Amino acid sequence: MRVHAYLFAALTFLVVLAAAPPANAQPPRGCSGAPYHQFDFWAGDWVVHNRSDGKLEGTNSVTHELGGCVLQEHWAGAGGDRGTSFNLYDGTTRRWHQTWVDNSGSLLILNGSLRDGAMTLSGSTVGRTGRTLLHKIIWTPLPDHTVRQHWISSRDGGKTWTDVFDGIYSKRRS
């Protein structure tokens, strides 16, 4: 009887071992579908200039993180400001999401989608006076492999919009 118990235990162990995935097996990619790559045009190391006067605004490094599920932005402004954002596609809502934080304590949460080849994200903040400020940021890949980022805001519920930032991202030369 004891031999049978050992044989049963050994066979059970071998069956479990055979069914287990190899240690070096890649986990399934949860972010491999096409929508998860709609914002890939923004990935890279960039030098950013003001669109109207060409002035250097800063540098930006946008990298794929967490198995390609997140685009993380690392902004370094020419004036010393620093910030980072996390950008991801939410397969449940079928929308893009960005959370931005910076060294001035600002937080900006945006949501949106790819429209006509441009990523358009929008959200709102409450200003110091208690008024709601609407934000819309549009990233557009251009034919010369640069990216335009146009950030506009509205203090009147979207009736009128004002430029906050209008920049051109050019790939940083190695």
C-alpha positions, 0 to 999 in steps of 0.5 A: 500500500505504501508503494502505491501511495509513493507511486501515486504522489510521484505520478501526480508530481510529474503530471503537474510538472509537465503541465506547468509553463516553462520558467522562461515562458513569456507572460501573455501580452495584455496590451498587444492589440492595435489600439494600444499602439495608437500613441506610439508616434510620440515615443522617443527622445525629443527636443521641443521648440515653440512653434511660433518663434522656434525658442527651445522649450525643453526636452522630452523622453517618452518611453514604453514601460510595463511591457508596452502597456504604458507610455511614460513621459519625462519632461525637462523644461528649459526654464527648470520645470520638470514633469512626468506623465503616464499614458495608457489605453484602457481597453474597457472604456476604449479611451486613452488616459493621461495622468500628468504631475510636475515639480510645481505640484500640478496634476492634470488628468486627461482622457480621449482618443485618436481622431483623424490621426491625432491624439486628442485628450481633454480634462478639467482642473479647478483654478485657485479662484474656484473656477473650472478650467477646461484643457484640450491637448492634441498631438499630431504626427507630421509628415517630416516625422516631427510631432506637434503638441497643441494645448489649449484651455477654456475658462468659459466652458468651451465657448472660447479657447486660448493657447497654453502651449504650441510646440514642435517635437523633433527627434533628438540627434544621437 
